[in-house]
Amino acid sequence: MKIIILISSLFLSACVSKPSYKVSQKEIKPGTEVSVKGKKLKLFDKTKPIKTGESISKFTKGIANPEEFEGQVTLINVVPSVDTTVCEEQTHILGESKKIHPSVKRVSISRDLPMAQARFAKEAKLENITYYSDFKEAAFGKESGLLIIDNGLLARGVMVVDKEGVIRYMQFVPELTELPNMDKAIAVANDLAKKK
């Protein structure tokens, strides 16, 4: 039993240190399109989609209170569903990374039901992440231009929000089977967390 636990923990730490999926250096603009293995998928066409320099609360009204993104730097994981392997790996990186400054809040947004997110958090032992569900009306997905019209899920990406709730960095990947550059997002979040 001890050997199995040791092997499992070694496997999980390997996932964090070296992702098994390709890390994308590219990005798309919300409101355009993404792809899955080359198949194009349209995103919700919002006149003014999410972008850096704007308040995150403008886009998260349907899933969280504005003050939940104020007072501390926040690293936001946006994933289609926690029950897919790429999303699981991305969320493990967020939850398990020892590189993230202790004052940075870790957040994950998906269209999963809250009970599915809670089950995932418990089973994956990732309860240091605050999970927000956009399942009801896809309010976040529509407002941000990140809702995939074809399947009703969210595009994959990462965002960093400063202590005032302003988006300072974001990357949404063009290919959903690839990970965003979590190391870069973590570096941005850490720099912001160290500023007074």
Buried (B, 14 or more C-beta within 10 A) or exposed (E): EEEEEEEEEEEBEEBBEEBEEEBBEEBBEBBBBBBBEEEEBEBBBBEEBBEEEBBBBBBBEBBBEEEBBBEBBBBBBBBBBBBBEBBBBBBBBBBBBEEBBEEBBBBBBBBBEEEBBBBBBEEBEBEEBBBBBBBEEBBBBBBBBBBBEBEEBBBBBBBBBBBEBBBBBBBBBBBBBBBBBBEBBBBBBBBBBEEE
